[in-house]
Amino acid sequence: MLPPNNMSRRVLVVGAGASGMSCASILAQHPDRFHVTLMEANNECGGQMFSIPINDKYGANWLNQGVQGGSHIYHHTFYLFEKLNYRPEPVNLEIAFGKDSTFWTNVYPTQLVQRHAKEIKRFSWVIKFLRWFELIFALIPIRVSLKMFFFSDEFIDCMIYPSLALFLGTGNATPDLPTVMMERLYTSSTYGMWYPVDPQMLTSNLPPMVVFPEASAIYADWKTSLENKGVSVRLGTQVKEVLSRSKHEGVRVAIGSRKPDDTTTDNASDSEGLTKPSHETVGQDTVETFDEIVFCVLADTAIRILGDQARWIEKKVLGWTKWSDDVTVTHDDLDYMKKWYEVEYNDQVAVTDLKQRDESARVERARKSFRP
């Protein structure tokens, strides 16, 4: 049965990534109303944002995997960092795409930029047109809208797609994104990384960005902070299935057995007016009952856990998610990087004049300090 009005509600948050930790953090501000249990299948918090150890020869003994940084619009993230005594490092983003004849950068103009001067000029007008009629183009895929305005394959593949995929992290799925996402990156003065469009160079600004501190350390400290507020954080604990849920009986879930080497801690303790989730054992799994459940996991994981208890609207909404199976390889060998990318200033492809606009100063700065 649900707890009386003077008792706190038992809330299960599934997933200890950014959304799950944030949800638990907000609910923990009201300990008189909520008793929060946060469960995560992995043995550490953070979800897709975590750190891996690397050799000290690279200048650090860790590397952030999944999420390395972001723009200055992430005010809530920076507020959290500050509360945990972490500071992101500001940087000016220098990019480098392609190799030799298809190489271009936002630091200095290249032959590729010069070759597509007319298309860049047209793109600066098209992006304004898309902003005026964004309701019409909102759901049209980028690949369709770009072809509607007769842009060449080289311009699309070598300049537009890479500049979008870098910021959105969408990889090979970039062509299928809605056009409004491309439009906003070039027209928004707040979160548009490539705002404003340079009608002669496409992108000539160095977007101010930040590099995040060690991710695993941040989430470890955040976990400790939540536990100090009474949140029960249970790592290495898998929510296998929702067995039943109702308004009057609450939510019954099957919880997987913890591993012997699990480092899970449960620092939340009973206090007056606080109810713990009820337990019952079925085989090797434990069945626990909560008043509410919050899914902070991937859509397909949520559907799998809900199982037969999923409502039709949940199946409909969560089932719309499309997945791409991309592999990311991080290289540290300079020869490989030089083979496929321009990692140093290349005087052979540099251009000092763009439609009678003198670019010699930019080229000279790049010759001295180009570090993409």
C-alpha positions in Angstrom: 0.0 0.0 0.0 1.1 3.6 -0.5 2.4 5.4 2.6 0.1 7.7 4.6 0.2 11.4 3.9 2.7 12.0 6.7 5.1 9.5 5.3 7.6 10.2 2.5 7.1 8.6 -0.9 9.5 5.9 -1.9 11.0 6.8 -5.3 13.2 4.5 -7.4 15.4 6.3 -9.9 16.8 3.8 -12.5 20.1 4.9 -14.0 22.9 7.0 -12.4 23.9 9.0 -15.4 23.5 12.8 -15.7 19.7 12.7 -15.7 19.4 10.1 -13.0 21.8 11.9 -10.7 20.1 15.2 -11.3 16.7 13.7 -10.6 17.9 12.2 -7.3 19.6 15.5 -6.4 16.3 17.5 -6.9 14.2 15.0 -4.9 16.8 14.9 -2.1 16.1 18.5 -1.4 12.8 17.4 0.1 13.7 14.6 2.5 10.4 15.0 4.3 8.5 14.1 1.0 10.8 11.6 -0.8 12.9 8.7 0.2 15.1 8.2 -2.9 16.8 5.0 -4.1 19.2 5.3 -7.1 20.1 2.1 -8.9 22.8 1.7 -11.5 23.7 -1.5 -13.3 27.4 -0.5 -13.7 29.8 -0.2 -10.8 30.2 3.6 -11.1 28.0 6.6 -11.7 28.2 8.7 -14.8 26.5 6.8 -17.6 28.1 7.8 -20.9 30.4 10.3 -19.2 33.4 8.5 -17.5 37.2 8.6 -17.4 39.7 6.0 -18.5 43.4 5.7 -17.2 46.1 6.6 -19.7 49.9 6.8 -19.7 51.4 9.9 -17.9 53.5 10.6 -21.0 50.4 12.3 -22.5 50.5 15.0 -19.8 47.7 13.5 -17.7 46.9 10.1 -16.2 43.2 10.1 -17.3 41.1 10.8 -20.3 37.4 11.6 -20.4 35.5 9.2 -22.6 32.0 9.8 -24.0 31.9 13.5 -23.0 35.0 15.7 -23.1 33.5 19.2 -22.9 30.9 21.6 -24.2 29.8 25.2 -24.8 29.2 27.9 -22.3 25.4 27.4 -22.4 25.6 24.6 -19.9 25.0 26.8 -16.9 23.5 24.1 -14.7 26.5 21.8 -15.4 28.9 24.5 -14.4 26.9 25.3 -11.3 27.1 21.6 -10.3 30.9 21.7 -10.9 31.2 24.7 -8.7 29.3 23.1 -5.9 31.6 20.1 -6.0 34.7 22.3 -6.3 35.6 21.6 -9.9 36.3 24.1 -12.6 36.1 23.6 -16.4 38.9 24.9 -18.5 38.0 27.5 -21.2 39.4 26.9 -24.7 38.9 28.4 -28.2 37.9 25.6 -30.6 40.1 25.1 -33.6 38.8 22.4 -36.0 40.5 20.6 -38.9 38.6 18.4 -41.3 39.8 16.4 -44.3 43.2 16.0 -45.9 45.1 17.7 -48.7 42.5 19.0 -51.3 39.5 18.4 -49.0 41.1 20.0 -45.9 39.5 23.0 -44.3 39.6 24.7 -40.9 38.0 27.6 -39.1 41.5 29.1 -38.4 42.6 30.0 -42.0 41.1 29.6 -45.5 42.1 26.7 -47.7 41.7 25.7 -51.3 38.5 23.8 -50.5 36.9 26.9 -49.2 38.0 28.9 -52.2 36.7 26.1 -54.5 33.2 26.3 -52.9 33.1 30.1 -52.6 29.8 30.4 -54.5 28.1 27.6 -52.5 29.3 29.2 -49.2 27.8 32.5 -50.3 24.5 30.7 -51.2 24.5 28.8 -48.0 24.7 32.0 -46.0 21.4 33.0 -47.7 19.8 29.6 -47.5 20.4 29.4 -43.7 18.5 32.6 -43.2 15.7 31.3 -45.4 15.5 28.2 -43.3 15.3 30.4 -40.2 12.3 32.3 -41.6 10.4 29.1 -42.5 11.8 26.8 -39.7 8.4 25.5 -38.9 8.2 24.0 -42.4 11.7 22.7 -42.4 11.7 21.6 -38.8 11.3 17.9 -39.4 12.8 17.6 -42.9 16.1 15.7 -42.9 19.2 17.8 -43.5 20.2 15.6 -46.5 16.9 16.5 -48.1 16.9 20.2 -47.5 20.5 20.6 -48.7 19.7 18.9 -51.9 16.6 21.0 -52.3 19.0 24.0 -52.8 21.3 22.1 -55.1 24.5 22.0 -53.0 27.2 19.7 -54.3 28.1 16.4 -52.7 31.7 17.6 -51.9 30.4 20.7 -50.1 27.9 18.7 -48.1 30.1 15.8 -47.2 33.3 17.7 -46.6 32.1 20.9 -45.0 28.5 20.8 -43.7 28.2 17.3 -42.2 31.5 17.4 -40.3 30.8 20.8 -38.8 27.5 19.5 -37.5 28.6 16.1 -36.4 31.4 17.6 -34.3 29.0 19.6 -32.1 26.1 17.2 -32.1 28.1 14.0 -31.8 25.8 12.3 -34.3 28.4 10.6 -36.5 27.0 8.9 -39.6 23.4 9.7 -38.5 23.9 13.4 -39.2 22.2 13.5 -42.6 19.0 12.2 -41.1 18.8 14.9 -38.4 16.0 17.5 -38.7 17.0 20.7 -40.6 16.2 22.9 -37.7 19.2 21.6 -35.8 21.5 22.7 -38.6 19.8 26.0 -38.9 20.1 26.8 -35.2 23.8 26.0 -35.1 24.4 28.7 -37.7 21.8 31.3 -36.6 21.4 31.2 -32.8 23.4 33.8 -31.0 23.2 31.8 -27.7 24.0 28.2 -28.6 24.9 28.4 -32.3 28.5 27.2 -32.4 29.0 28.5 -35.9 27.1 31.8 -35.5 27.3 34.0 -37.5 27.9 32.4 -40.9 30.9 33.8 -42.7 29.6 34.3 -46.3 33.1 33.8 -47.7 34.7 31.3 -45.4 31.6 29.5 -44.0 33.1 29.4 -40.5 35.8 31.8 -39.3 35.1 32.2 -35.6 36.8 30.3 -32.9 33.9 29.2 -30.7 34.6 29.6 -26.9 34.2 26.2 -25.4 35.2 24.4 -22.1 37.0 21.2 -21.3 35.5 19.2 -18.4 37.5 18.0 -15.4 38.0 14.3 -14.7 34.5 12.8 -15.1 34.8 9.8 -12.9 36.0 12.0 -10.0 33.1 14.4 -10.4 30.5 11.6 -10.3 32.2 9.9 -7.4 32.0 13.2 -5.4 28.4 13.8 -6.6 27.5 10.3 -5.4 29.0 11.0 -2.0 27.1 14.3 -1.8 23.8 12.5 -2.6 24.4 9.8 0.0 25.1 12.5 2.6 21.6 13.9 1.8 20.0 10.5 2.5 19.9 9.1 -1.0 20.4 5.3 -1.2 22.9 4.8 -4.1 23.1 1.2 -5.2 25.7 0.5 -7.9 26.1 -2.9 -9.6 22.4 -3.4 -9.2 20.2 -4.2 -12.2 16.5 -3.4 -12.3 15.4 -6.4 -14.4 11.7 -6.0 -14.8 8.7 -4.1 -13.6 6.4 -6.9 -12.3 3.3 -4.7 -11.6 2.3 -1.1 -11.0 -0.9 0.4 -9.8 -2.1 3.6 -8.1 -2.8 1.9 -4.9 -0.2 -0.8 -4.7 2.8 1.1 -6.1 5.5 -0.4 -8.3 6.9 -3.9 -7.8 10.3 -4.4 -9.5 12.7 -7.4 -9.8 16.2 -6.5 -8.7 19.2 -8.5 -9.8 21.6 -10.0 -7.2 24.6 -7.9 -6.4 28.0 -9.1 -7.4 30.5 -10.2 -4.7 33.0 -7.5 -5.6 30.3 -4.8 -5.7 31.3 -1.5 -4.1 27.8 -0.4 -3.6 27.0 1.5 -0.4 23.7 2.4 1.1 24.1 5.3 3.4 20.5 6.2 3.7 19.0 5.4 7.1 15.6 5.2 8.5 14.3 8.2 10.3 10.9 9.4 11.6 8.4 9.7 8.8 10.7 7.8 6.4 9.7 4.5 4.8 12.1 2.0 3.2 11.0 0.0 0.1 9.6 -3.4 1.1 11.5 -6.5 0.0 10.7 -10.1 -0.9 12.9 -12.7 -2.5 12.1 -14.7 -5.6 14.8 -17.1 -6.6 18.1 -15.2 -6.9 16.3 -11.9 -7.6 14.8 -9.6 -5.0 11.4 -8.0 -5.5 11.1 -4.5 -4.0 8.1 -2.2 -3.9 8.2 1.6 -4.4 5.6 4.3 -4.7 7.1 5.9 -7.9 9.6 4.9 -10.5 11.7 7.2 -12.7 13.5 5.9 -15.8 16.7 7.7 -16.6 18.0 5.2 -19.1 18.0 4.6 -22.8 14.6 4.2 -24.5 15.1 0.6 -25.4 16.2 -0.2 -21.9 13.1 1.4 -20.4 10.9 -0.6 -22.7 12.7 -3.8 -21.8 12.3 -3.2 -18.1 8.7 -2.2 -18.4 7.9 -5.4 -20.3 4.2 -6.3 -20.2 3.6 -3.3 -17.9 4.3 -0.8 -20.6 1.3 1.3 -21.6 0.6 1.8 -25.3 1.7 5.4 -25.3 5.0 4.4 -23.7 5.6 1.7 -26.3 4.7 4.3 -29.0 6.9 7.1 -27.8 9.9 5.0 -26.6 9.7 2.9 -29.7 10.3 5.8 -32.0 14.0 6.0 -31.0 16.4 5.1 -33.8 19.9 3.8 -33.0 23.2 3.8 -34.9 26.0 1.4 -34.2 29.1 3.5 -34.6 32.6 2.6 -33.3 34.9 5.3 -32.0 38.7 4.6 -32.0 41.0 7.0 -30.2 44.5 7.1 -31.8 47.7 8.3 -30.1 50.1 7.5 -32.9 51.1 10.7 -34.8 51.9 8.9 -38.0 48.3 7.7 -38.3 46.9 11.1 -37.6 49.2 12.7 -40.2 48.1 10.2 -42.7 44.4 11.0 -42.5 44.3 14.5 -41.1 46.0 17.8 -41.2 47.4 18.2 -37.7 49.9 21.0 -38.6 49.7 24.2 -40.7 49.8 23.3 -44.5 51.1 26.2 -46.6 50.4 24.3 -49.8 46.6 24.5 -49.4 46.5 27.9 -47.6 44.7 30.8 -49.4 45.5 34.4 -48.6 42.7 36.0 -50.6 39.0 35.2 -50.6 37.1 37.3 -53.2 39.4 40.2 -52.6 39.2 39.9 -48.8 42.8 39.8 -47.5 43.4 36.8 -45.3 47.1 37.1 -45.0 46.9 38.0 -41.3 44.9 34.9 -40.5 47.3 32.7 -42.5 50.3 34.2 -40.7 48.8 33.5 -37.3 48.0 30.0 -38.3 51.6 29.5 -39.5 52.8 30.3 -36.0 50.1 28.8 -33.7 47.8 26.4 -35.6 46.8 23.6 -33.0 43.5 22.0 -34.0 
